[in-house]
Amino acid sequence: QVQLVESGGGLVQPGGSLRLSCAASGSIISINTMDWYRQTPEKQRELVAVITGGGSTSYADSVKGRFTISRNNSKNTAYLQMDRLKPEDTAVYYCKAQIRARIWPPTEDDYWGQGTQVTVAS
């Protein structure tokens, strides 16, 4: 049983900040890459940020310079610091992690959180 739970979403004004958390729990052997996606009713799910197990990060052009992805491996948690938010950042944000779980066979699989709503509006 592996779960990802996002938290930290909410309503903020344009130019404001939010910090999202993605906590993995369950029978985990290891976590490789952790990603943040976002989705609106009008758009397909979009990859926003990636952090590898070694700490390398990548960002979508639309958020580069404003968002920062990080992780705390001791807590099995990834974070997305979102600064200078814009209305177009409004979306449901999802966490995805590549996790090797204590199952047989202990293969590495993708796990998704249920999402957290971010709304940027005056």
PEUR-V818935 format. One record per residue. N is the residue number from 1. RES is the residue in three letters. SS is DSSP state (A for helix, B for strand, O for the rest). PSI is psi in whole degrees, 0 to 359 (* if undefined). Layout:
{{N | RES | SS | PSI} {N | RES | SS | PSI}}
This chain:
{{1 | GLN | O | 108} {2 | VAL | B | 135} {3 | GLN | B | 148} {4 | LEU | B | 132} {5 | VAL | B | 120} {6 | GLU | B | 150} {7 | SER | B | 166} {8 | GLY | O | 355} {9 | GLY | O | 170} {10 | GLY | B | 193} {11 | LEU | B | 126} {12 | VAL | B | 158} {13 | GLN | O | 154} {14 | PRO | O | 138} {15 | GLY | O | 351} {16 | GLY | O | 185} {17 | SER | O | 151} {18 | LEU | B | 152} {19 | ARG | B | 114} {20 | LEU | B | 146} {21 | SER | B | 147} {22 | CYS | B | 107} {23 | ALA | B | 124} {24 | ALA | B | 140} {25 | SER | B | 164} {26 | GLY | B | 198} {27 | SER | O | 82} {28 | ILE | B | 131} {29 | ILE | B | 312} {30 | SER | B | 159} {31 | ILE | B | 127} {32 | ASN | B | 244} {33 | THR | B | 143} {34 | MET | B | 135} {35 | ASP | B | 154} {36 | TRP | B | 132} {37 | TYR | B | 165} {38 | ARG | B | 155} {39 | GLN | B | 139} {40 | THR | O | 165} {41 | PRO | O | 334} {42 | GLU | O | 342} {43 | LYS | O | 154} {44 | GLN | O | 158} {45 | ARG | O | 130} {46 | GLU | B | 131} {47 | LEU | B | 128} {48 | VAL | B | 312} {49 | ALA | B | 150} {50 | VAL | B | 139} {51 | ILE | B | 127} {52 | THR | O | 171} {53 | GLY | O | 331} {54 | GLY | O | 358} {55 | GLY | O | 3} {56 | SER | O | 140} {57 | THR | B | 151} {58 | SER | B | 150} {59 | TYR | B | 150} {60 | ALA | O | 148} {61 | ASP | O | 327} {62 | SER | O | 340} {63 | VAL | O | 354} {64 | LYS | O | 132} {65 | GLY | O | 345} {66 | ARG | O | 327} {67 | PHE | B | 148} {68 | THR | B | 123} {69 | ILE | B | 141} {70 | SER | B | 174} {71 | ARG | B | 153} {72 | ASN | B | 102} {73 | ASN | A | 330} {74 | SER | A | 336} {75 | LYS | A | 1} {76 | ASN | O | 43} {77 | THR | B | 138} {78 | ALA | B | 154} {79 | TYR | B | 153} {80 | LEU | B | 105} {81 | GLN | B | 121} {82 | MET | B | 115} {83 | ASP | O | 160} {84 | ARG | O | 52} {85 | LEU | O | 147} {86 | LYS | O | 156} {87 | PRO | A | 326} {88 | GLU | A | 352} {89 | ASP | A | 351} {90 | THR | O | 125} {91 | ALA | B | 170} {92 | VAL | B | 126} {93 | TYR | B | 130} {94 | TYR | B | 143} {95 | CYS | B | 139} {96 | LYS | B | 139} {97 | ALA | B | 142} {98 | GLN | B | 111} {99 | ILE | B | 135} {100 | ARG | B | 115} {101 | ALA | B | 163} {102 | ARG | O | 69} {103 | ILE | O | 171} {104 | TRP | O | 126} {105 | PRO | O | 151} {106 | PRO | O | 60} {107 | THR | O | 161} {108 | GLU | B | 121} {109 | ASP | B | 161} {110 | ASP | B | 135} {111 | TYR | B | 141} {112 | TRP | B | 143} {113 | GLY | O | 176} {114 | GLN | O | 352} {115 | GLY | O | 154} {116 | THR | B | 135} {117 | GLN | B | 130} {118 | VAL | B | 123} {119 | THR | B | 124} {120 | VAL | B | 110} {121 | ALA | O | 154} {122 | SER | O | *}}
